[in-house]
Amino acid sequence: MVKAEGRRQKAEGRRQKVEGRRQKAEGRR
């Protein structure tokens, strides 16, 4: 159970990272 929760948090963090990078690229435009 704990392992699954950790994996979910990891996936969410990765998604936030990607979204932040995308926003940065849009602001540069």
mmCIF file as gemmi writes it, N, C-alpha and C atoms, coordinates in Angstrom:
data_model
loop_
_atom_site.group_PDB
_atom_site.id
_atom_site.type_symbol
_atom_site.label_atom_id
_atom_site.label_alt_id
_atom_site.label_comp_id
_atom_site.label_asym_id
_atom_site.label_entity_id
_atom_site.label_seq_id
_atom_site.pdbx_PDB_ins_code
_atom_site.Cartn_x
_atom_site.Cartn_y
_atom_site.Cartn_z
_atom_site.occupancy
_atom_site.B_iso_or_equiv
_atom_site.pdbx_formal_charge
_atom_site.auth_seq_id
_atom_site.auth_asym_id
_atom_site.pdbx_PDB_model_num
ATOM 1 N N . MET Axp A 1 ? 0.861 -1.205 0 1 0 ? 1 A 1
ATOM 2 C CA . MET Axp A 1 ? 0 0 0 1 0 ? 1 A 1
ATOM 3 C C . MET Axp A 1 ? 0.891 1.247 0 1 0 ? 1 A 1
ATOM 4 N N . VAL Axp A 2 ? 1.856 1.246 0.907 1 0 ? 2 A 1
ATOM 5 C CA . VAL Axp A 2 ? 2.741 2.419 0.974 1 0 ? 2 A 1
ATOM 6 C C . VAL Axp A 2 ? 3.505 2.569 -0.335 1 0 ? 2 A 1
ATOM 7 N N . LYS Axp A 3 ? 3.944 1.439 -0.876 1 0 ? 3 A 1
ATOM 8 C CA . LYS Axp A 3 ? 4.712 1.496 -2.14 1 0 ? 3 A 1
ATOM 9 C C . LYS Axp A 3 ? 3.861 2.118 -3.243 1 0 ? 3 A 1
ATOM 10 N N . ALA Axp A 4 ? 2.614 1.684 -3.33 1 0 ? 4 A 1
ATOM 11 C CA . ALA Axp A 4 ? 1.735 2.211 -4.396 1 0 ? 4 A 1
ATOM 12 C C . ALA Axp A 4 ? 1.566 3.72 -4.22 1 0 ? 4 A 1
ATOM 13 N N . GLU Axp A 5 ? 1.405 4.158 -2.958 1 0 ? 5 A 1
ATOM 14 C CA . GLU Axp A 5 ? 1.201 5.595 -2.727 1 0 ? 5 A 1
ATOM 15 C C . GLU Axp A 5 ? 2.447 6.371 -3.154 1 0 ? 5 A 1
ATOM 16 N N . GLY Axp A 6 ? 3.62 5.86 -2.81 1 0 ? 6 A 1
ATOM 17 C CA . GLY Axp A 6 ? 4.865 6.538 -3.191 1 0 ? 6 A 1
ATOM 18 C C . GLY Axp A 6 ? 4.967 6.643 -4.702 1 0 ? 6 A 1
ATOM 19 N N . ARG Axp A 7 ? 4.605 5.558 -5.378 1 0 ? 7 A 1
ATOM 20 C CA . ARG Axp A 7 ? 4.692 5.565 -6.849 1 0 ? 7 A 1
ATOM 21 C C . ARG Axp A 7 ? 3.76 6.644 -7.412 1 0 ? 7 A 1
ATOM 22 N N . ARG Axp A 8 ? 2.571 6.746 -6.8 1 0 ? 8 A 1
ATOM 23 C CA . ARG Axp A 8 ? 1.599 7.734 -7.3 1 0 ? 8 A 1
ATOM 24 C C . ARG Axp A 8 ? 2.169 9.148 -7.108 1 0 ? 8 A 1
ATOM 25 N N . GLN Axp A 9 ? 2.761 9.41 -5.948 1 0 ? 9 A 1
ATOM 26 C CA . GLN Axp A 9 ? 3.338 10.744 -5.7 1 0 ? 9 A 1
ATOM 27 C C . GLN Axp A 9 ? 4.437 11.034 -6.702 1 0 ? 9 A 1
ATOM 28 N N . LYS Axp A 10 ? 5.251 10.017 -6.99 1 0 ? 10 A 1
ATOM 29 C CA . LYS Axp A 10 ? 6.354 10.205 -7.95 1 0 ? 10 A 1
ATOM 30 C C . LYS Axp A 10 ? 5.781 10.608 -9.31 1 0 ? 10 A 1
ATOM 31 N N . ALA Axp A 11 ? 4.747 9.908 -9.74 1 0 ? 11 A 1
ATOM 32 C CA . ALA Axp A 11 ? 4.145 10.201 -11.054 1 0 ? 11 A 1
ATOM 33 C C . ALA Axp A 11 ? 3.59 11.626 -11.053 1 0 ? 11 A 1
ATOM 34 N N . GLU Axp A 12 ? 2.96 12.018 -9.94 1 0 ? 12 A 1
ATOM 35 C CA . GLU Axp A 12 ? 2.37 13.364 -9.886 1 0 ? 12 A 1
ATOM 36 C C . GLU Axp A 12 ? 3.481 14.416 -9.955 1 0 ? 12 A 1
ATOM 37 N N . GLY Axp A 13 ? 4.564 14.182 -9.239 1 0 ? 13 A 1
ATOM 38 C CA . GLY Axp A 13 ? 5.678 15.135 -9.253 1 0 ? 13 A 1
ATOM 39 C C . GLY Axp A 13 ? 6.246 15.277 -10.656 1 0 ? 13 A 1
ATOM 40 N N . ARG Axp A 14 ? 6.382 14.14 -11.344 1 0 ? 14 A 1
ATOM 41 C CA . ARG Axp A 14 ? 6.933 14.181 -12.708 1 0 ? 14 A 1
ATOM 42 C C . ARG Axp A 14 ? 6 15.001 -13.608 1 0 ? 14 A 1
ATOM 43 N N . ARG Axp A 15 ? 4.677 14.803 -13.418 1 0 ? 15 A 1
ATOM 44 C CA . ARG Axp A 15 ? 3.71 15.515 -14.264 1 0 ? 15 A 1
ATOM 45 C C . ARG Axp A 15 ? 3.834 17.024 -14.01 1 0 ? 15 A 1
ATOM 46 N N . GLN Axp A 16 ? 3.959 17.41 -12.733 1 0 ? 16 A 1
ATOM 47 C CA . GLN Axp A 16 ? 4.085 18.842 -12.415 1 0 ? 16 A 1
ATOM 48 C C . GLN Axp A 16 ? 5.339 19.409 -13.062 1 0 ? 16 A 1
ATOM 49 N N . LYS Axp A 17 ? 6.426 18.614 -13.033 1 0 ? 17 A 1
ATOM 50 C CA . LYS Axp A 17 ? 7.688 19.079 -13.63 1 0 ? 17 A 1
ATOM 51 C C . LYS Axp A 17 ? 7.477 19.356 -15.119 1 0 ? 17 A 1
ATOM 52 N N . VAL Axp A 18 ? 6.826 18.432 -15.797 1 0 ? 18 A 1
ATOM 53 C CA . VAL Axp A 18 ? 6.606 18.588 -17.247 1 0 ? 18 A 1
ATOM 54 C C . VAL Axp A 18 ? 5.738 19.822 -17.503 1 0 ? 18 A 1
ATOM 55 N N . GLU Axp A 19 ? 4.69 19.989 -16.686 1 0 ? 19 A 1
ATOM 56 C CA . GLU Axp A 19 ? 3.799 21.143 -16.902 1 0 ? 19 A 1
ATOM 57 C C . GLU Axp A 19 ? 4.561 22.442 -16.682 1 0 ? 19 A 1
ATOM 58 N N . GLY Axp A 20 ? 5.409 22.474 -15.675 1 0 ? 20 A 1
ATOM 59 C CA . GLY Axp A 20 ? 6.189 23.687 -15.407 1 0 ? 20 A 1
ATOM 60 C C . GLY Axp A 20 ? 7.102 24.003 -16.582 1 0 ? 20 A 1
ATOM 61 N N . ARG Axp A 21 ? 7.731 22.975 -17.131 1 0 ? 21 A 1
ATOM 62 C CA . ARG Axp A 21 ? 8.635 23.183 -18.272 1 0 ? 21 A 1
ATOM 63 C C . ARG Axp A 21 ? 7.838 23.738 -19.458 1 0 ? 21 A 1
ATOM 64 N N . ARG Axp A 22 ? 6.62 23.21 -19.653 1 0 ? 22 A 1
ATOM 65 C CA . ARG Axp A 22 ? 5.791 23.645 -20.788 1 0 ? 22 A 1
ATOM 66 C C . ARG Axp A 22 ? 5.427 25.125 -20.602 1 0 ? 22 A 1
ATOM 67 N N . GLN Axp A 23 ? 5.064 25.498 -19.375 1 0 ? 23 A 1
ATOM 68 C CA . GLN Axp A 23 ? 4.691 26.899 -19.118 1 0 ? 23 A 1
ATOM 69 C C . GLN Axp A 23 ? 5.882 27.802 -19.389 1 0 ? 23 A 1
ATOM 70 N N . LYS Axp A 24 ? 7.088 27.351 -18.99 1 0 ? 24 A 1
ATOM 71 C CA . LYS Axp A 24 ? 8.296 28.148 -19.224 1 0 ? 24 A 1
ATOM 72 C C . LYS Axp A 24 ? 8.465 28.389 -20.722 1 0 ? 24 A 1
ATOM 73 N N . ALA Axp A 25 ? 8.284 27.341 -21.506 1 0 ? 25 A 1
ATOM 74 C CA . ALA Axp A 25 ? 8.458 27.457 -22.965 1 0 ? 25 A 1
ATOM 75 C C . ALA Axp A 25 ? 7.425 28.447 -23.517 1 0 ? 25 A 1
ATOM 76 N N . GLU Axp A 26 ? 6.204 28.405 -23.002 1 0 ? 26 A 1
ATOM 77 C CA . GLU Axp A 26 ? 5.165 29.316 -23.517 1 0 ? 26 A 1
ATOM 78 C C . GLU Axp A 26 ? 5.52 30.762 -23.166 1 0 ? 26 A 1
ATOM 79 N N . GLY Axp A 27 ? 6.042 30.982 -21.963 1 0 ? 27 A 1
ATOM 80 C CA . GLY Axp A 27 ? 6.393 32.345 -21.552 1 0 ? 27 A 1
ATOM 81 C C . GLY Axp A 27 ? 7.536 32.899 -22.403 1 0 ? 27 A 1
ATOM 82 N N . ARG Axp A 28 ? 8.442 32.032 -22.817 1 0 ? 28 A 1
ATOM 83 C CA . ARG Axp A 28 ? 9.585 32.487 -23.617 1 0 ? 28 A 1
ATOM 84 C C . ARG Axp A 28 ? 9.099 33.002 -24.979 1 0 ? 28 A 1
ATOM 85 N N . ARG Axp A 29 ? 7.999 32.392 -25.477 1 0 ? 29 A 1
ATOM 86 C CA . ARG Axp A 29 ? 7.525 32.746 -26.811 1 0 ? 29 A 1
ATOM 87 C C . ARG Axp A 29 ? 7.143 34.217 -26.889 1 0 ? 29 A 1
